Amino acid sequence: MYKKVFSLIFFCLFTCCTYVCAQDAQKSDLQKRAEQFDANREVAKARSTYISAFNDYINNGKVRQGVECATKATALYYKENFYHEAFELLRRAEQAIYASKPDASTLASLRYLTTKERLQMYIKLRKAESAKEQLNNLETFANQSSDENIKNDLLYNKAIYYYTFGMNDKGNAVFKEMADKLTASKDYDKVDEVYQALISNGRKSNNASLVAQSYSNYIAWKDSATALKHADEIAALKQQISDNEATIADKDSSLTARWATIIALSILAVVLAAALIFGGMVLMRYILLTRKQKKTIKLANESNALKAKFISNIAGQLEPTFQKLDKRVPEVQALLDFSGHIQQLSDLENADEDAIEKEETAIQKFSEDIVDQIRGKVKKDVNLTLNVPKMNVDINKEYVSHILLHLLNNAAEYTPEGGSIWLDFKKRSPHTYQFLVSDTGKGIPEEQREDIFKPFREVRDLTTGDGLGLPICKQMALKMKGDLDIDPSFTKGTRFVLELHA
């Protein structure tokens, strides 16, 4: 009866779970023909063709493929009780292994294959002591190979040995070890497959004890695996919720500064704050109802666009009222400038990048005209230098001139008497070029550089400036698919770098 149990278990485990060695090259035609004969159950043809493939591989220095073919032919030998021929073929395979002078790890992995076939023959012959000796050798080779797949295969062969010779408790222990390893790697389907095969083979062999033990172990594992799967699913859902909350927090933080500024402008800010809070609540409701992050981001972006448009509309509605006030009053003029800057910043954020048109421009003449506009604003004895080559470049003249004028005006304001201001143009690659505005002023403290391009960072006295000039310039650079930044390596004052792409 145990012999029948072994045959069934061996067939299932050998078919589903046997370790497959990595191949050095594609299969030869001989091996393919042998496998075809084997699949058609033409044992004699398959066996002789495998042996031919073995010889061919060895002659061509492909030892691993040759040994694999030899072990397959060996299995077909003892399948028909030709044990002498089987042992002799394994001896030839091992001679070929040693003749190839492999390293220690490769030697162990190849000897594992031949030793496993000897173990299976001794098990079939019911020679317990000889089988035990081969099992010990098998374990030694598995440890020397340092290959986790071989070590897993060793567990299957141990289980076969224990069940064959009536050591069911040890067989159960080995199966539990296999199940624990596969469960730890979350390969639940593989564990289920192994247990189902064991139970099925026990039923086919009428081994009630084996069926009962296997089924009991299977139910215990099934309950544990179900709990682990549920824990994994809950963890995945929690992570998704956490990611969605982080997305919401990022979107909301970028809007908080704008809310505070509009509230400071007028009573209408109260309406804006209420609208934003309501919009946030609606947005939160939609996000909580979905599990798809893509939809979450889409909703947040749509809400952000609506809020930006709302801010622009408020600025536009305030402007006619401000125009009726006395512009000679500094506070009134500051409010008008601030309203215009908000409108300009909102228009930039909503502008389509594809709508930014470029035209071929003589860059030296263009730069000279810009520098001429600020010559009267520089302090006494300030050296104003222009380093721009004669060449034509495709640019958006409106945006580039706005940015350069703003940077040069700032340089003129903060550069002391006797200082220097430069406007340079550099071609960095066939499709990348830069405008550099440098001055020898007091410079911008390092701790403030990260925030100078961000709007609404603080509530400030608008008569001293609203702080939106550089954020507007930054948005213009981005709309041209370029960038505006500070050169951290320039330490004599401040250098702004406007990088554009053709």
C-alpha positions as CSV (number, residue, x, y, z in Angstrom):
1,M,0.0,0.0,0.0
2,Y,2.8,2.4,0.9
3,K,4.4,1.6,-2.4
4,K,1.3,2.8,-4.2
5,V,1.2,6.0,-2.0
6,F,4.8,6.7,-2.9
7,S,4.1,6.3,-6.6
8,L,1.2,8.7,-6.6
9,I,2.9,11.3,-4.4
10,F,6.1,11.0,-6.4
11,F,4.3,11.5,-9.7
12,C,2.4,14.6,-8.6
13,L,5.3,16.2,-6.8
14,F,7.8,15.4,-9.5
15,T,5.4,16.9,-12.2
16,C,4.4,20.0,-10.3
17,C,7.1,20.9,-7.9
18,T,10.5,19.6,-9.1
19,Y,13.3,22.2,-9.2
20,V,14.1,23.3,-12.7
21,C,17.7,24.2,-13.3
22,A,18.6,27.3,-15.4
23,Q,19.6,26.5,-18.9
24,D,22.8,27.8,-20.5
25,A,21.3,27.8,-24.0
26,Q,18.2,26.7,-26.0
27,K,17.3,23.0,-26.2
28,S,18.9,21.0,-29.0
29,D,16.9,19.2,-31.6
30,L,17.7,15.9,-30.0
31,Q,16.3,17.0,-26.6
32,K,13.2,18.3,-28.3
33,R,12.6,15.0,-30.1
34,A,13.2,13.1,-26.8
35,E,10.6,15.2,-25.0
36,Q,8.1,14.7,-27.8
37,F,8.6,10.9,-27.6
38,D,8.3,11.1,-23.8
39,A,5.0,13.1,-24.1
40,N,3.7,10.4,-26.5
41,R,4.7,7.7,-24.0
42,E,7.1,6.1,-26.4
43,V,9.5,5.2,-23.6
44,A,12.2,3.3,-25.5
45,K,12.5,6.0,-28.2
46,A,12.5,8.8,-25.6
47,R,15.1,7.0,-23.5
48,S,17.6,6.4,-26.4
49,T,17.1,10.0,-27.7
50,Y,17.7,11.5,-24.3
51,I,21.0,9.5,-24.1
52,S,22.0,10.8,-27.6
53,A,21.2,14.3,-26.4
54,F,23.3,13.7,-23.3
55,N,26.3,12.6,-25.4
56,D,25.9,15.5,-27.8
57,Y,25.7,18.1,-25.0
58,I,28.8,16.7,-23.2
59,N,30.8,16.7,-26.4
60,N,29.9,20.3,-26.9
61,G,30.8,21.3,-23.3
62,K,27.2,21.9,-22.2
63,V,27.4,19.8,-19.0
64,R,24.2,21.0,-17.3
65,Q,22.0,20.2,-20.2
66,G,23.7,16.9,-20.7
67,V,23.2,15.9,-17.0
68,E,19.5,16.9,-17.2
69,C,19.0,14.7,-20.2
70,A,20.9,11.8,-18.5
71,T,18.6,12.0,-15.4
72,K,15.5,11.9,-17.6
73,A,16.8,8.8,-19.4
74,T,17.6,7.3,-16.0
75,A,14.0,7.8,-14.9
76,L,12.8,6.0,-18.0
77,Y,15.2,3.1,-17.3
78,Y,14.0,2.4,-13.8
79,K,10.4,3.0,-14.8
80,E,10.7,-0.3,-16.7
81,N,12.9,-1.9,-13.9
82,F,16.2,-1.6,-15.8
83,Y,18.2,-0.6,-12.7
84,H,21.6,-1.7,-13.8
85,E,21.4,0.5,-16.9
86,A,20.0,3.4,-14.8
87,F,22.9,3.2,-12.3
88,E,25.4,3.0,-15.1
89,L,24.1,6.0,-16.9
90,L,24.2,8.1,-13.7
91,R,27.9,6.9,-13.2
92,R,28.7,8.2,-16.7
93,A,26.9,11.5,-16.0
94,E,29.0,12.0,-12.9
95,Q,32.2,11.2,-14.7
96,A,31.3,14.0,-17.2
97,I,30.6,16.4,-14.3
98,Y,34.0,15.9,-12.7
99,A,35.7,16.0,-16.1
100,S,34.3,19.5,-16.7
101,K,36.1,20.8,-13.4
102,P,33.2,23.0,-12.2
103,D,33.3,25.3,-9.2
104,A,32.1,24.0,-5.8
105,S,28.6,25.4,-6.1
106,T,28.0,24.2,-9.7
107,L,29.4,20.8,-8.7
108,A,27.0,20.5,-5.8
109,S,24.0,21.5,-7.9
110,L,24.8,18.9,-10.7
111,R,25.5,16.1,-8.2
112,Y,22.2,17.0,-6.6
113,L,20.4,16.0,-9.8
114,T,22.2,12.6,-10.1
115,T,21.9,11.8,-6.4
116,K,18.1,12.5,-6.5
117,E,17.7,9.9,-9.1
118,R,19.6,7.3,-7.0
119,L,17.4,8.2,-4.0
120,Q,14.2,7.6,-6.1
121,M,15.5,4.3,-7.3
122,Y,16.3,3.1,-3.8
123,I,12.9,4.2,-2.6
124,K,11.2,2.3,-5.4
125,L,13.3,-0.8,-4.5
126,R,12.3,-0.3,-0.8
127,K,15.9,-0.2,0.3
128,A,15.5,2.1,3.4
129,E,19.1,2.3,4.5
130,S,20.4,3.0,1.0
131,A,17.7,5.6,0.4
132,K,18.6,7.2,3.7
133,E,22.3,7.4,2.7
134,Q,21.3,9.1,-0.6
135,L,19.0,11.5,1.2
136,N,21.9,12.6,3.5
137,N,24.0,13.1,0.4
138,L,21.2,15.1,-1.2
139,E,21.0,17.4,1.8
140,T,24.8,18.0,1.7
141,F,24.7,18.9,-1.9
142,A,21.7,21.2,-1.4
143,N,23.5,23.1,1.4
144,Q,26.7,23.4,-0.7
145,S,24.8,24.8,-3.7
146,S,23.5,27.8,-1.8
147,D,20.4,27.6,-4.1
148,E,17.1,28.3,-2.3
149,N,15.2,26.4,-5.1
150,I,17.3,23.3,-4.6
151,K,16.6,23.5,-0.8
152,N,12.9,23.7,-1.4
153,D,13.1,20.6,-3.7
154,L,15.0,18.8,-0.9
155,L,11.9,19.2,1.3
156,Y,9.7,17.4,-1.4
157,N,12.1,14.5,-1.6
158,K,12.3,14.2,2.2
159,A,8.5,14.0,2.4
160,I,8.5,11.3,-0.2
161,Y,11.1,9.3,1.8
162,Y,9.2,9.7,5.1
163,Y,5.8,8.8,3.7
164,T,7.2,5.8,1.8
165,F,8.8,4.2,4.8
166,G,5.9,4.9,7.2
167,M,7.3,7.9,9.0
168,N,4.1,10.0,8.6
169,D,4.8,12.4,11.5
170,K,8.1,13.4,9.9
171,G,6.4,13.6,6.5
172,N,3.8,15.9,8.0
173,A,6.5,18.0,9.6
174,V,8.3,18.4,6.3
175,F,5.0,19.4,4.5
176,K,4.4,22.0,7.2
177,E,7.9,23.4,6.7
178,M,7.2,23.6,2.9
179,A,3.8,25.3,3.6
180,D,5.3,27.8,6.0
181,K,8.0,28.8,3.5
182,L,5.6,29.2,0.6
183,T,3.1,31.0,2.9
184,A,5.8,33.4,4.0
185,S,6.5,34.3,0.4
186,K,2.7,34.7,-0.1
187,D,2.6,31.8,-2.7
188,Y,-0.7,30.6,-1.3
189,D,-1.9,28.9,-4.5
190,K,1.2,26.7,-4.5
191,V,0.7,25.6,-0.9
192,D,-3.0,24.8,-1.7
193,E,-1.9,22.8,-4.7
194,V,0.6,20.7,-2.7
195,Y,-2.0,19.9,0.0
196,Q,-4.7,19.0,-2.5
197,A,-2.3,16.7,-4.3
198,L,-1.4,15.0,-1.0
199,I,-5.0,14.5,0.0
200,S,-6.0,13.2,-3.5
201,N,-3.2,10.7,-3.5
202,G,-4.1,9.5,0.0
203,R,-7.7,8.8,-1.2
204,K,-6.5,7.1,-4.4
205,S,-4.3,4.7,-2.3
206,N,-7.1,4.1,0.3
207,N,-4.8,5.4,3.1
208,A,-7.3,6.8,5.5
209,S,-4.7,7.8,8.1
210,L,-2.8,9.8,5.5
211,V,-6.0,11.5,4.2
212,A,-7.1,12.4,7.7
213,Q,-3.7,13.9,8.7
214,S,-3.3,15.7,5.5
215,Y,-6.8,17.1,5.6
216,S,-6.4,18.3,9.2
217,N,-3.2,20.0,8.4
218,Y,-4.7,21.5,5.2
219,I,-7.8,23.0,7.1
220,A,-5.5,24.5,9.7
221,W,-3.3,26.1,7.0
222,K,-6.3,27.2,5.0
223,D,-7.7,29.2,8.0
224,S,-4.3,30.8,8.6
225,A,-3.8,31.6,4.9
226,T,-7.3,33.2,4.8
227,A,-6.5,35.4,7.7
228,L,-3.2,36.4,6.1
229,K,-4.9,37.2,2.8
230,H,-7.5,39.4,4.6
231,A,-4.7,41.1,6.5
232,D,-2.9,41.8,3.2
233,E,-6.1,43.2,1.7
234,I,-6.7,45.4,4.7
235,A,-3.1,46.7,4.6
236,A,-3.4,47.5,0.9
237,L,-6.7,49.4,1.5
238,K,-5.2,51.4,4.4
239,Q,-2.2,52.3,2.2
240,Q,-4.5,53.4,-0.6
241,I,-6.5,55.6,1.9
242,S,-3.2,57.0,3.2
243,D,-2.0,57.9,-0.3
244,N,-5.4,59.6,-1.1
245,E,-5.2,61.6,2.1
246,A,-1.7,62.7,1.3
247,T,-2.8,63.8,-2.1
248,I,-5.6,65.9,-0.6
249,A,-3.3,67.4,1.9
250,D,-0.8,68.4,-0.8
251,K,-3.6,70.1,-2.9
252,D,-5.1,71.9,0.1
253,S,-1.7,73.2,1.4
254,S,-1.1,74.9,-2.0
255,L,-4.4,76.8,-1.6
256,T,-4.2,77.9,2.0
257,A,-2.0,81.0,1.4
258,R,-4.3,82.3,-1.3
259,W,-7.3,82.1,1.0
260,A,-5.6,84.2,3.6
261,T,-4.6,86.9,1.1
262,I,-8.1,87.3,-0.4
263,I,-9.6,87.5,3.1
264,A,-7.2,90.4,3.8
265,L,-8.3,92.2,0.6
266,S,-12.0,92.6,1.2
267,I,-15.2,91.3,2.8
268,L,-15.7,89.2,-0.3
269,A,-13.0,86.9,1.0
270,V,-15.5,85.6,3.4
271,V,-17.6,84.3,0.5
272,L,-14.4,82.8,-1.0
273,A,-13.5,81.1,2.2
274,A,-16.9,79.6,2.5
275,A,-16.8,78.5,-1.1
276,L,-13.4,76.9,-0.6
277,I,-14.5,75.1,2.5
278,F,-17.6,73.8,0.8
279,G,-15.6,72.8,-2.2
280,G,-13.1,71.0,0.0
281,M,-16.0,69.1,1.7
282,V,-17.4,68.1,-1.7
283,L,-14.0,67.0,-2.8
284,M,-13.4,65.0,0.3
285,R,-16.7,63.2,-0.2
286,Y,-15.9,62.2,-3.7
287,I,-12.4,61.0,-2.7
288,L,-13.8,58.9,0.1
289,L,-16.2,57.3,-2.3
290,T,-13.5,56.2,-4.7
291,R,-10.5,53.8,-4.4
292,K,-8.8,54.9,-7.5
293,Q,-6.0,57.4,-7.1
294,K,-6.2,58.5,-10.7
295,K,-9.7,59.7,-10.2
296,T,-8.7,61.4,-6.9
297,I,-6.0,63.4,-8.6
298,K,-8.3,64.4,-11.4
299,L,-10.9,65.7,-9.0
300,A,-8.3,67.6,-7.1
301,N,-6.9,69.2,-10.2
302,E,-10.4,70.2,-11.4
303,S,-11.2,71.8,-8.1
304,N,-7.8,73.6,-8.1
305,A,-8.6,75.1,-11.6
306,L,-12.1,76.3,-10.5
307,K,-10.6,77.9,-7.4
308,A,-7.9,79.7,-9.4
309,K,-10.6,80.9,-11.8
310,F,-12.7,82.1,-8.9
311,I,-9.8,84.1,-7.5
312,S,-9.3,85.7,-11.0
313,N,-12.9,86.6,-11.2
314,I,-12.8,88.3,-7.7
315,A,-9.7,90.3,-8.8
316,G,-11.5,91.4,-12.0
317,Q,-14.7,92.4,-10.1
318,L,-12.7,94.5,-7.6
319,E,-10.7,96.4,-10.2
320,P,-13.6,98.7,-11.5
321,T,-14.2,99.8,-7.9
322,F,-10.5,100.5,-7.3
323,Q,-10.3,102.5,-10.5
324,K,-12.8,105.0,-9.1
325,L,-10.5,105.7,-6.1
326,D,-7.7,108.3,-6.1
327,K,-4.7,106.6,-7.6
328,R,-2.4,109.2,-6.1
329,V,-2.9,107.6,-2.7
330,P,-0.2,104.9,-2.3
331,E,-2.5,102.4,-0.8
332,V,-5.0,102.6,-3.6
333,Q,-2.3,102.2,-6.3
334,A,-0.9,99.3,-4.3
335,L,-4.3,97.6,-4.3
336,L,-4.6,98.2,-8.1
337,D,-1.2,96.7,-8.7
338,F,-2.0,93.7,-6.5
339,S,-5.4,93.1,-8.2
340,G,-3.6,93.2,-11.6
341,H,-0.9,90.8,-10.5
342,I,-3.5,88.4,-9.1
343,Q,-5.4,88.5,-12.5
344,Q,-2.1,88.0,-14.4
345,L,-1.0,85.1,-12.2
346,S,-4.4,83.4,-12.5
347,D,-4.4,83.8,-16.3
348,L,-1.0,82.3,-16.5
349,E,-1.9,79.2,-14.4
350,N,-5.0,78.6,-16.6
351,A,-3.2,79.3,-19.9
352,D,-2.6,76.5,-22.4
353,E,1.1,75.8,-23.0
354,D,0.4,75.0,-26.7
355,A,-0.9,78.6,-27.1
356,I,2.5,80.2,-26.3
357,E,3.7,81.4,-29.7
358,K,7.3,81.9,-30.6
359,E,8.9,84.0,-33.3
360,E,12.5,84.2,-34.7
361,T,14.2,87.1,-32.9
362,A,17.6,88.8,-33.3
363,I,18.7,88.2,-29.8
364,Q,21.4,90.9,-29.5
365,K,19.1,93.7,-30.7
366,F,16.3,92.4,-28.5
367,S,18.6,92.4,-25.4
368,E,20.0,95.9,-26.2
369,D,16.5,97.3,-26.3
370,I,15.7,95.8,-22.9
371,V,18.9,97.1,-21.2
372,D,18.2,100.6,-22.6
373,Q,14.9,100.6,-20.7
374,I,16.6,100.4,-17.3
375,R,19.7,102.5,-17.9
376,G,18.2,105.5,-16.2
377,K,17.2,103.5,-13.1
378,V,20.7,102.3,-12.1
379,K,22.6,104.1,-9.3
380,K,25.7,106.2,-9.8
381,D,28.8,104.5,-11.3
382,V,27.0,101.2,-11.7
383,N,28.6,99.2,-14.6
384,L,25.9,97.8,-16.9
385,T,27.2,95.1,-19.2
386,L,25.6,93.2,-22.1
387,N,27.2,89.9,-23.3
388,V,24.9,88.6,-26.1
389,P,26.1,87.1,-29.4
390,K,24.7,88.0,-32.8
391,M,22.2,85.1,-33.5
392,N,18.6,84.4,-34.1
393,V,16.5,82.4,-31.6
394,D,12.8,81.5,-31.5
395,I,11.3,83.0,-28.3
396,N,8.1,84.4,-27.0
397,K,9.1,88.1,-26.9
398,E,6.3,89.2,-24.6
399,Y,7.2,86.7,-21.8
400,V,11.0,86.9,-22.2
401,S,11.0,90.7,-22.1
402,H,8.7,90.8,-19.1
403,I,11.0,88.4,-17.2
404,L,14.2,90.2,-18.1
405,L,12.8,93.7,-17.4
406,H,11.6,92.5,-13.9
407,L,15.0,90.9,-13.1
408,L,17.0,94.0,-14.3
409,N,14.7,96.4,-12.5
410,N,15.3,94.4,-9.3
411,A,19.0,94.4,-10.0
412,A,19.0,98.2,-10.5
413,E,17.1,98.7,-7.2
414,Y,19.4,96.6,-5.1
415,T,22.8,97.1,-6.7
416,P,24.7,99.9,-4.8
417,E,26.8,102.7,-6.3
418,G,29.9,101.4,-8.0
419,G,28.5,98.0,-8.5
420,S,27.9,95.9,-11.6
421,I,24.9,94.4,-13.5
422,W,25.3,91.9,-16.4
423,L,22.9,90.4,-18.9
424,D,24.4,87.4,-20.6
425,F,23.1,84.9,-23.2
426,K,24.6,81.3,-23.3
427,K,23.8,78.5,-25.7
428,R,24.1,75.3,-23.7
429,S,23.2,72.8,-26.4
430,P,21.7,72.8,-29.8
431,H,18.2,73.1,-28.3
432,T,18.9,74.7,-24.9
433,Y,19.9,78.3,-24.1
434,Q,20.0,80.6,-21.1
435,F,19.6,84.3,-20.2
436,L,21.6,85.2,-17.0
437,V,20.9,88.4,-15.0
438,S,23.7,89.0,-12.5
439,D,24.3,91.8,-10.0
440,T,26.7,92.6,-7.1
441,G,24.0,93.6,-4.7
442,K,23.6,92.3,-1.2
443,G,22.2,89.0,-2.5
444,I,19.3,86.8,-1.3
445,P,19.8,84.8,1.9
446,E,20.0,81.1,1.3
447,E,17.1,80.4,3.7
448,Q,14.8,82.6,1.6
449,R,15.7,81.3,-1.9
450,E,13.3,78.3,-1.7
451,D,10.3,80.5,-1.2
452,I,10.9,83.6,-3.5
453,F,9.0,82.0,-6.4
454,K,6.0,81.0,-4.3
455,P,3.1,83.4,-4.2
456,F,1.1,84.3,-1.0
457,R,3.8,83.1,1.4
458,E,3.0,85.8,3.9
459,V,0.6,88.7,4.6
460,R,2.4,91.9,3.9
461,D,2.0,95.7,3.5
462,L,1.1,96.0,-0.2
463,T,2.6,99.5,-0.4
464,T,6.0,97.9,-0.1
465,G,5.3,95.4,-2.8
466,D,3.0,92.3,-3.1
467,G,5.8,89.7,-3.7
468,L,4.1,88.4,-6.9
469,G,6.7,89.6,-9.4
470,L,9.0,86.6,-9.3
471,P,6.1,84.1,-9.1
472,I,4.6,85.6,-12.2
473,C,8.0,85.4,-14.0
474,K,8.4,81.8,-12.8
475,Q,4.9,80.9,-14.3
476,M,5.8,82.6,-17.6
477,A,9.1,80.5,-17.8
478,L,7.2,77.3,-17.1
479,K,4.6,78.1,-19.7
480,M,7.4,78.4,-22.3
481,K,8.5,74.9,-21.2
482,G,11.5,76.4,-19.5
483,D,12.4,77.4,-16.0
484,L,13.6,80.4,-13.8
485,D,15.9,79.8,-10.9
486,I,18.7,81.3,-8.8
487,D,22.3,80.1,-9.4
488,P,23.5,78.9,-6.0
489,S,27.1,78.9,-7.2
490,F,27.2,82.7,-7.7
491,T,28.3,84.3,-4.4
492,K,29.2,87.9,-5.4
493,G,25.5,89.0,-5.3
494,T,22.6,87.4,-7.1
495,R,22.3,85.6,-10.4
496,F,19.0,84.6,-12.0
497,V,19.0,81.9,-14.8
498,L,16.2,81.9,-17.3
499,E,16.5,78.5,-19.2
500,L,14.6,78.0,-22.4
501,H,14.3,75.2,-25.0
502,A,14.0,75.5,-28.7
